[in-house]
Amino acid sequence: MPIIKKPRWFARRRAAGEEDQAAVATPPAAVPDVAPPPADAAAGADEAPARRRPWVGVTQIATVLALVVVALVFSRERGGAPAPGAGPGARPQSAAAPLVNVILPRVQTAAVSVEATGTVTARSYVALTPQVGGRVIEVSDALRDGGAFAANQTLLVIDPEDFVLAFNQAQADVAGALADMRLRRAESEAASANYRLLHPGEQVPPLVAKLPQIAQSEARLAAARAREAIAALDLSRTRFSLPFAGKVTQTTAELGQILTRNQPFGQAFAFDALEVTAPIGQEDLRRLVPAAGRRATVESGGVTFAATVERVSAELDERTRFARLFLSLDGAARIPPGTFVDVVVQGPTLQDVFVLPEAAEQAGGRVWRVVEGQLAQQNLTILGRSADGLQVAAFDPGQGVVVGAAPGAREGLAVRVLGNSRSRPRSVAGP
């Protein structure tokens, strides 16, 4: 019985079919008794057509690549097709010009103001130094760290007993010197009268009249009175006070402590010495020229105080190249030194300016304006900033100034304008 092989390629199927037909037509007796070929021989017969036809695999790969390219081209053509109802010649929605939000600013008059962040400082601190020494017998509650005191308020009292005794002694010295002077004058009058009796018509000599002795006694009286005044002054200094209102920053005085003359025991500052130091850029400083004397406001903790620019630093900071403004606070201000405050300095009034919202400013101090449906850059001359926005020199706004970001913004980009408003931008929900 003949052996029928199942070929792996289409070309061999036809040969197999022909062999099957021949086997059917030939009687079994006519088929020679032939042994089946070895397995290796059959495998070699199967692989031979594959080695003889390498172009078959290459053709299949090329066909697949061609189908992929055709699919990509077809999908691109479908994506670029106009939307239904767009009509001939309409651009695809993805290529439409971006929609921008614009305002049309008005020329107006505005007051320049410069904002800065400053620090409250004390212009100077006063050392609490007693002018007399002695034991402390009384301490005020205000003489504590952070204590506030009024002008000429007694902060502590030194034991005055020694100074009372010194004052009494000085008073006794004054009384003795006064009595001695009176005695000298009486002696002078008696000596002068005797001399005139013995030498009528002659002038009494100074020594006879005891004028030097009188002068000496008068000098001793003056010295005694000076010592009395010193004793009275020392006695008054046993009650320690300061001639200004302020706050104590540190103190070591305690009840029973012995203080030494001219040795400080604490530190305080005057409320009048409070000032604000605010760094300011050179460009902002030029907007305020002259800066000294300009009014300002200082805000701290939601409370606003009036202030005045007193002076400008003589040199710039070495690291920041900023100048410093020194502002004096009104007497009602009670802001602790070291507090950060917001400062607004009122500058001159300017004519022909635009007030733009902060969102209109782009990088580099520029804005985008729409000119004939395209974006155009505009450099700004910034004159100041205020709560209303950016104050700039007026320019031609074209169809409007762009507020916010413009997608893909560049010079000459075609855009669609939502519409103009007068100094207030329209809100945009989307294209």
NUZAZA-695237 format. One record per residue (C-alpha): residue number from 1; x, y, z. Coordinates in steps of 0.5 Angstrom, whole numbers, plus 500, padded with zeros to 3 digits. Layout:
BEGIN
- NUM:X:Y:Z
...
% end
This chain:
BEGIN
- 1:500:500:500
- 2:503:507:498
- 3:505:512:503
- 4:502:519:503
- 5:506:524:506
- 6:502:531:508
- 7:506:537:505
- 8:507:543:509
- 9:507:548:503
- 10:502:549:498
- 11:506:547:492
- 12:507:540:495
- 13:500:540:496
- 14:499:539:489
- 15:504:534:488
- 16:501:530:494
- 17:494:531:490
- 18:497:528:484
- 19:500:522:488
- 20:493:521:491
- 21:490:520:484
- 22:495:516:481
- 23:495:511:487
- 24:487:511:486
- 25:488:509:479
- 26:493:504:480
- 27:491:497:483
- 28:494:495:489
- 29:498:489:486
- 30:501:494:481
- 31:504:498:486
- 32:511:495:488
- 33:513:493:494
- 34:518:499:496
- 35:520:500:503
- 36:519:507:506
- 37:524:512:505
- 38:528:514:512
- 39:526:520:516
- 40:532:524:515
- 41:531:523:508
- 42:523:526:508
- 43:525:532:513
- 44:531:534:508
- 45:525:533:502
- 46:521:538:506
- 47:526:543:508
- 48:529:543:501
- 49:523:548:498
- 50:524:553:504
- 51:531:554:502
- 52:530:554:495
- 53:525:560:496
- 54:527:565:501
- 55:523:571:498
- 56:517:568:501
- 57:518:571:508
- 58:521:578:505
- 59:515:579:501
- 60:510:577:507
- 61:514:582:512
- 62:514:588:506
- 63:506:587:506
- 64:505:588:513
- 65:509:594:513
- 66:505:597:507
- 67:499:595:511
- 68:501:599:517
- 69:503:605:512
- 70:496:605:509
- 71:493:605:516
- 72:497:611:518
- 73:495:615:512
- 74:488:614:512
- 75:487:616:520
- 76:491:622:519
- 77:486:624:513
- 78:480:622:517
- 79:483:627:523
- 80:484:633:519
- 81:477:633:516
- 82:473:638:517
- 83:468:638:523
- 84:461:636:520
- 85:457:643:518
- 86:464:647:518
- 87:463:648:510
- 88:468:648:505
- 89:475:652:507
- 90:474:651:514
- 91:480:650:518
- 92:480:644:523
- 93:478:645:530
- 94:485:643:533
- 95:488:649:528
- 96:484:654:530
- 97:487:661:533
- 98:487:661:541
- 99:482:665:545
- 100:485:671:549
- 101:482:675:554
- 102:484:682:553
- 103:482:689:557
- 104:482:696:554
- 105:486:701:559
- 106:484:708:560
- 107:489:714:560
- 108:488:717:567
- 109:492:720:573
- 110:495:716:578
- 111:499:717:584
- 112:505:713:585
- 113:506:709:591
- 114:512:704:592
- 115:511:698:597
- 116:516:695:601
- 117:517:690:607
- 118:521:693:613
- 119:523:692:620
- 120:522:696:626
- 121:528:698:630
- 122:530:702:636
- 123:534:708:633
- 124:538:708:640
- 125:538:704:647
- 126:539:707:653
- 127:543:704:659
- 128:540:704:666
- 129:545:707:670
- 130:544:710:677
- 131:548:717:678
- 132:548:715:686
- 133:550:708:689
- 134:546:705:695
- 135:542:699:697
- 136:535:699:693
- 137:529:699:697
- 138:523:700:692
- 139:523:697:685
- 140:517:699:681
- 141:513:694:677
- 142:515:697:670
- 143:522:696:672
- 144:522:689:669
- 145:523:686:662
- 146:518:688:657
- 147:515:693:662
- 148:513:700:659
- 149:514:706:663
- 150:512:714:663
- 151:516:720:663
- 152:519:721:669
- 153:516:715:673
- 154:520:713:679
- 155:523:706:677
- 156:527:705:683
- 157:529:708:690
- 158:535:708:693
- 159:536:708:701
- 160:536:716:702
- 161:539:716:709
- 162:546:718:707
- 163:544:723:702
- 164:539:726:707
- 165:545:727:712
- 166:550:730:707
- 167:545:735:705
- 168:544:737:712
- 169:551:738:713
- 170:552:742:707
- 171:546:746:710
- 172:550:747:716
- 173:556:749:712
- 174:552:754:708
- 175:550:757:715
- 176:557:758:718
- 177:560:761:712
- 178:554:766:712
- 179:556:768:719
- 180:563:768:718
- 181:562:773:712
- 182:557:777:716
- 183:562:778:721
- 184:568:780:717
- 185:563:785:714
- 186:562:788:721
- 187:569:788:723
- 188:570:792:716
- 189:565:797:718
- 190:568:798:725
- 191:575:799:722
- 192:573:804:717
- 193:569:808:722
- 194:576:808:726
- 195:580:810:721
- 196:576:816:718
- 197:576:819:725
- 198:583:819:726
- 199:584:821:718
- 200:579:825:716
- 201:578:826:709
- 202:583:820:707
- 203:580:814:703
- 204:580:808:708
- 205:586:803:705
- 206:583:796:703
- 207:587:792:709
- 208:584:797:714
- 209:577:796:711
- 210:578:788:711
- 211:576:787:704
- 212:580:781:703
- 213:577:778:709
- 214:570:779:706
- 215:572:777:699
- 216:575:770:702
- 217:568:769:707
- 218:564:770:701
- 219:568:765:697
- 220:567:760:703
- 221:559:762:703
- 222:559:760:695
- 223:563:754:696
- 224:558:752:702
- 225:552:753:698
- 226:555:749:692
- 227:556:743:696
- 228:549:744:699
- 229:546:744:692
- 230:550:738:690
- 231:547:734:696
- 232:540:736:694
- 233:541:733:687
- 234:544:727:690
- 235:538:726:694
- 236:534:727:689
- 237:537:722:685
- 238:536:716:690
- 239:529:716:686
- 240:531:713:679
- 241:527:715:673
- 242:528:717:665
- 243:526:723:662
- 244:522:719:656
- 245:516:714:655
- 246:519:707:653
- 247:520:700:655
- 248:525:696:659
- 249:529:691:655
- 250:533:688:660
- 251:534:689:668
- 252:538:686:674
- 253:535:691:679
- 254:532:687:685
- 255:530:689:692
- 256:536:690:697
- 257:541:690:691
- 258:547:695:692
- 259:548:699:686
- 260:554:703:684
- 261:554:710:682
- 262:555:710:674
- 263:555:702:673
- 264:549:700:669
- 265:544:695:671
- 266:539:695:665
- 267:537:697:658
- 268:531:701:655
- 269:529:705:649
- 270:524:711:648
- 271:518:710:644
- 272:520:716:640
- 273:526:712:638
- 274:522:707:634
- 275:523:707:627
- 276:522:703:621
- 277:528:701:616
- 278:526:699:609
- 279:530:696:603
- 280:528:699:597
- 281:531:698:590
- 282:534:704:586
- 283:529:704:581
- 284:523:705:586
- 285:528:710:590
- 286:528:714:583
- 287:520:714:583
- 288:520:717:590
- 289:525:723:589
- 290:526:727:593
- 291:524:721:598
- 292:525:725:605
- 293:519:728:607
- 294:514:724:604
- 295:508:721:607
- 296:507:713:608
- 297:503:708:612
- 298:506:702:616
- 299:501:696:617
- 300:503:691:623
- 301:498:686:625
- 302:492:689:621
- 303:493:696:624
- 304:496:701:620
- 305:500:707:623
- 306:502:714:619
- 307:510:715:618
- 308:514:720:615
- 309:521:718:611
- 310:526:722:615
- 311:532:720:611
- 312:535:715:606
- 313:542:711:607
- 314:548:714:605
- 315:551:708:601
- 316:548:701:598
- 317:548:695:601
- 318:554:691:599
- 319:550:684:597
- 320:543:687:595
- 321:545:694:592
- 322:539:696:595
- 323:538:703:599
- 324:535:704:606
- 325:529:708:608
- 326:528:710:615
- 327:521:712:617
- 328:519:715:623
- 329:513:713:626
- 330:507:717:630
- 331:507:717:637
- 332:501:713:638
- 333:505:707:635
- 334:507:702:640
- 335:511:696:635
- 336:516:692:638
- 337:523:692:635
- 338:524:687:630
- 339:517:687:628
- 340:516:686:620
- 341:511:691:617
- 342:509:693:610
- 343:510:700:608
- 344:507:704:603
- 345:510:710:601
- 346:506:715:597
- 347:510:718:591
- 348:508:724:586
- 349:502:724:582
- 350:503:722:575
- 351:499:724:568
- 352:498:720:562
- 353:498:713:565
- 354:495:706:565
- 355:493:702:571
- 356:494:695:569
- 357:492:688:573
- 358:498:684:575
- 359:496:678:571
- 360:497:682:565
- 361:505:683:566
- 362:509:678:563
- 363:516:676:564
- 364:521:681:563
- 365:517:687:564
- 366:513:686:558
- 367:505:685:556
- 368:502:682:550
- 369:497:687:546
- 370:493:685:540
- 371:494:688:533
- 372:490:686:527
- 373:489:680:530
- 374:496:678:532
- 375:500:678:538
- 376:505:684:539
- 377:510:685:545
- 378:510:691:549
- 379:516:693:553
- 380:513:697:559
- 381:515:703:563
- 382:513:701:570
- 383:512:708:574
- 384:509:704:580
- 385:505:699:584
- 386:498:700:588
- 387:493:696:590
- 388:489:697:583
- 389:495:694:579
- 390:501:696:575
- 391:502:703:574
- 392:505:704:567
- 393:507:710:562
- 394:501:710:557
- 395:502:706:550
- 396:498:704:544
- 397:494:698:546
- 398:491:696:539
- 399:485:692:540
- 400:487:690:547
- 401:492:688:552
- 402:492:681:554
- 403:491:679:561
- 404:493:672:563
- 405:497:667:559
- 406:496:666:552
- 407:497:659:549
- 408:503:658:545
- 409:504:666:546
- 410:509:668:541
- 411:510:675:536
- 412:506:675:531
- 413:501:669:533
- 414:494:670:530
- 415:489:670:536
- 416:482:671:537
- 417:479:676:542
- 418:474:675:546
- 419:472:682:547
- 420:474:689:550
- 421:473:692:557
- 422:474:698:560
- 423:480:697:565
- 424:477:690:567
- 425:478:683:564
- 426:472:679:562
- 427:472:672:564
- 428:473:666:559
- 429:470:660:560
- 430:473:657:554
- 431:473:657:547
% end
